[in-house]
Amino acid sequence: MVKRRSGSFNGRHFTSEVILWALRWHLAFPISYRDFASMLADRGVKVDHTTLFSWVQAYAPILEEWIRRHLRPCKGPWRMDETYIKIKGAWTYLYRAVDSLGQTIDFVFSVRLDASAAQRFFRKALRQPHTVSPRMITVDKNPAYLRAMRDLKRAGQLWRFSLLRQRKYLNNIVEQDHHRIKRLMRPSMGFDSLQTARRTLASYEAMPMVRKRQVHNVGGRDMNAQAIFLAGLFAVDA
C-alpha cells in the first residue's frame, strides 16, 4: 500500500479522519461547500466552507495520483470526447475517455481544442499503469484526433494498428459520463482559475474511479471498504 509521508495532516485544525471523511463524501456527491459545511455543523463539526475548499485543493491531486496505482487494467476499446468547462467567463475543454464498460481511462484539461491538446491526452493516458494501446478509439468528427493519432504512430508512441472510428452516436457512454462530472461541478458555480479547476476536476475524476469498481478489492457500493482504502492511502485509521 502506498503511504504518504508522516505529518501529511500536520498544521490542520481537524483530525485526519474528519478530513478524509469530508473529502470522500464531498467528492462523490453534488453538494456545495457551504451546504456541506452546514451538514458537518449539524453533526457537531464546525468547519468553514473555505476550509473545505482548501482541503480539496491540497489533497485532491495526491488522492488522484495514488488511486491510479491501484486501478484494474482497462484493455478494451476507448470512447473519447471533450466537454466544455467555463473558467472566469471563458470556455475551456476537458478531454476524457472511458472504455466500453464506462471505466475511466483518463482526462486532460486544456485551454485549446486542437491536435496538440489531443496528443497531450493520448500521451498522458498511455503512460498510466492501468492502460495499454487500444485497438480502437471512437471519437466524434473532430479532425484533430486523426492528426494526433497519425503523429503519435509516426513517433512510435501509439500502436501502429490502433484504429480511429469517427462515429458520434457510438460515444453515448462517454457523453453520459460527462453529465456525471457536470453534475458534481454544478454546485460550485464555476472556477476562478485554471489551477483551481485542474485540482478540483482531478478529485471529481478520482473518487468515481473507486465507485465504478476500478480499484482492486473495493466494491463500488461498499462505503466501508472505500473508507478503509482511502485511509490506507494516507496511512491513517479508517
ABEGO torsion letter per residue (X at the ends): XBBBBBGAABGBABBAAAAAAAAAAAAABBBBAAAAAAAAAAAGBBBBAAAAAAAAAAAAAAAAAAAAAABBBBABBBBBBBBBBBBGGBBBBBBBBBBAAGBBABBBBBABBBAAAAAAAAAAAAABAABBBBABBBBBABAAAAAAAAAAAAAGABBAABBBBBBAAAAAAAAAAAAAAAAAAAAAGEBABAAAAAAAAAAAAAAAAAAAGABBGBBAABAAAAAAAAAAAAGBBX
